[in-house]
């Protein structure tokens, strides 16, 4: 019976799960931000490459 009482009071597992969820949320936000930046950077390099090939300033 004492084991069950201790198990109910133990919050270490819940804290670990919360930290894991926070880390996952941060990872998803970072990936989304990097994808948007990557698309913009690709577009910039394409524009620069086209202008260099055409001799435009």
Secondary structure by P-SEA (a helix, b strand, c coil): caaaaaaaacaaaaaaaaaaaaaaaaaaaaaaaaaaaaaaaaaaaaaaaaaaaaccc
